[in-house]
Amino acid sequence: MLYVLTMLKIEVFGDSALLITTAQPAQLALALRNAHVFGVLDVVAGLETVTVGFDLAHTNARQVRRTIHRLHITQQTLPTPTIHRIPLRYDGVDLAEVAERCSLSIEQAIALHSQAEYRVAMVGFLPGFPYLDGLPVALHLPRRATPRAKVAAGSVAIANDQTGIYPQSSPGGWHILGTTPLRLFDAAATPAALLNAGDIVYFEPIAEG
């Protein structure tokens, strides 16, 4: 049985937060959010850490740390992750180059990317920008040597071993495979971000025409 909380390193992080180092930050963040630990205000996953923010008016670092250590979270008791099926039109400006550099046809590159299962490792860089683990090894490429000054909102791109989705127009150095019509971030919505750490993502190709 796999214990997610095995070998955790928990450190005080400022006046009202703890920083947890773990090999499974997305899964741990999902479990902690669903545990509703008293006094905890926010749980944010990073690539190797989870930051737990708490309200000093109701608790303190020692109490939160003790509660986290007492949680017996196993792979079997983790909450079921939210599944998202994201429509994707494979019309990206870098698709042909990605296929060539990976010694694939465009059709093979699309098939590999769209048939994989992805897990949201973390959300950052921009509000709502998800870093998705699960990119097939055959599509691994380093970031572009020269970033673009502007990448359109909804662009789905890859770099290294991850896929990302740009929630808004911004500079970016990832290889653009296509675009999705979904809105990834809406400050007026609750929650504001469509995707959260621990969620599962599948891409569904949009037919041309």
C-alpha positions in Angstrom: 0.0 0.0 0.0 1.4 3.4 -1.0 1.4 6.0 1.7 1.4 9.5 0.1 2.6 11.0 3.4 5.7 8.8 3.7 8.9 10.7 4.2 7.4 14.2 4.3 9.6 17.1 5.1 7.5 19.9 6.7 9.0 23.3 7.4 7.6 26.6 8.7 7.2 29.0 5.8 6.7 32.5 7.0 4.3 33.5 9.8 1.2 31.6 8.6 2.2 28.8 6.2 4.0 25.4 6.1 6.1 24.2 3.2 5.9 20.4 2.6 8.4 18.6 0.4 7.0 15.5 -1.2 7.4 13.2 -4.2 3.7 13.5 -4.9 2.7 17.1 -4.5 -0.4 17.1 -6.7 -1.9 14.1 -5.0 -1.0 15.4 -1.5 -2.5 18.8 -2.3 -5.7 17.1 -3.5 -5.9 15.1 -0.3 -5.3 18.0 2.0 -7.9 20.2 0.3 -10.4 17.4 0.8 -9.4 16.8 4.4 -10.6 20.4 5.3 -8.0 20.8 8.0 -9.2 23.3 10.6 -7.8 26.8 10.1 -6.2 26.0 6.7 -7.0 28.7 4.1 -5.2 27.5 1.0 -3.3 24.5 -0.3 -1.0 25.2 -3.3 1.0 22.5 -5.1 4.4 23.1 -6.7 6.5 20.8 -8.7 8.1 19.3 -5.6 6.3 21.0 -2.7 2.9 21.9 -1.2 2.4 25.2 0.6 -0.3 25.2 3.2 -1.5 28.6 4.3 -3.5 28.9 7.6 -5.3 31.5 9.7 -3.4 32.5 12.8 -6.6 33.6 14.4 -7.8 30.0 14.6 -4.7 27.8 14.5 -0.9 27.8 14.4 2.0 26.0 12.6 2.4 23.3 15.3 -1.3 22.4 15.3 -1.5 22.2 11.5 1.7 20.2 11.3 0.4 17.7 13.9 -2.9 17.3 12.0 -1.1 16.7 8.7 1.1 14.0 10.3 -2.0 12.3 11.8 -3.7 12.1 8.4 -3.4 8.5 7.2 -3.7 9.2 3.4 -3.1 6.2 1.2 -3.4 5.7 -2.5 -6.7 3.9 -1.8 -8.2 6.7 0.2 -7.3 9.6 -2.0 -10.3 11.5 -3.3 -11.3 10.8 -6.8 -9.7 13.4 -9.0 -11.8 15.7 -11.2 -11.6 14.6 -14.9 -11.6 17.2 -17.7 -12.0 16.5 -21.4 -10.6 19.5 -23.2 -11.4 20.1 -26.9 -8.3 20.8 -28.9 -7.8 21.9 -32.5 -4.4 20.8 -33.6 -3.6 23.9 -35.6 -0.5 25.1 -33.8 2.2 27.0 -35.5 4.9 24.6 -34.1 3.1 21.3 -34.8 4.9 20.4 -38.1 8.3 21.3 -36.6 7.6 19.3 -33.4 6.7 16.3 -35.6 9.8 16.6 -37.7 12.1 17.0 -34.7 10.6 14.0 -33.1 10.8 11.9 -36.3 7.1 11.6 -36.5 4.4 12.4 -39.0 2.0 15.1 -38.0 -0.7 12.5 -37.6 1.5 10.4 -35.3 2.3 13.5 -33.2 -1.4 14.3 -32.8 -2.3 10.7 -31.9 0.5 10.5 -29.3 -0.5 13.8 -27.7 -4.3 13.3 -27.7 -4.3 9.7 -26.5 -2.2 10.3 -23.3 -3.6 10.8 -19.9 -2.4 14.0 -18.1 -2.4 15.0 -14.4 -2.2 18.6 -13.3 1.1 18.9 -11.4 0.6 22.5 -10.5 -1.0 25.8 -11.5 1.3 28.8 -11.9 3.3 31.2 -14.1 0.0 32.8 -15.0 -3.3 32.6 -13.1 -4.9 29.3 -14.2 -1.8 28.1 -16.2 -1.7 24.3 -15.7 1.5 22.2 -15.9 0.4 18.8 -17.1 2.5 15.7 -16.5 2.0 12.7 -18.8 3.5 13.9 -22.1 4.7 10.8 -24.1 8.5 10.5 -24.1 8.5 10.6 -27.9 7.3 14.2 -27.8 9.8 15.5 -25.2 11.6 18.6 -26.5 13.4 21.5 -24.7 11.8 24.9 -24.7 12.2 27.1 -27.7 15.6 28.8 -28.0 13.8 32.1 -28.5 10.5 32.7 -26.7 7.7 34.4 -28.5 6.7 37.9 -27.3 3.0 36.9 -27.6 1.2 33.5 -27.3 -2.6 33.6 -27.8 -5.0 32.6 -25.0 -6.1 29.0 -25.3 -2.8 27.9 -26.9 -1.9 24.3 -25.9 1.9 23.8 -25.9 4.6 21.4 -24.9 8.1 21.8 -23.4 10.4 19.2 -21.8 8.1 16.5 -20.3 5.0 18.6 -19.9 2.0 20.1 -21.6 0.7 23.6 -20.7 -2.3 25.7 -21.6 -2.0 29.5 -21.8 -5.1 31.0 -20.1 -4.4 34.4 -21.5 -2.2 36.1 -24.0 1.4 36.3 -22.8 5.0 35.7 -23.7 5.9 32.1 -23.9 8.7 29.7 -25.0 6.8 26.4 -25.4 6.0 24.7 -28.7 2.4 25.4 -29.7 0.5 22.3 -30.9 -3.0 23.8 -31.1 -5.8 25.8 -29.4 -8.7 25.2 -27.2 -11.9 27.3 -27.0 -12.2 26.7 -23.3 -11.6 29.5 -20.8 -9.0 28.4 -18.3 -9.3 31.3 -15.9 -12.2 33.6 -14.9 -11.6 35.9 -11.9 -15.4 36.3 -11.5 -16.0 32.6 -11.3 -15.7 30.3 -8.3 -13.3 28.6 -8.5 -11.5 31.1 -10.8 -9.2 28.4 -12.4 -10.7 25.6 -14.4 -7.9 23.2 -13.5 -6.4 22.4 -10.1 -3.4 20.2 -9.0 -4.4 16.6 -9.0 -7.0 16.9 -11.7 -6.9 14.5 -14.7 -7.0 15.9 -18.3 -7.7 14.3 -21.6 -7.5 16.2 -24.9 -10.2 15.6 -27.5 -9.2 16.6 -31.1 -11.6 18.9 -32.8 -12.3 17.8 -36.3 -11.3 20.2 -39.1 -14.1 21.9 -41.1 
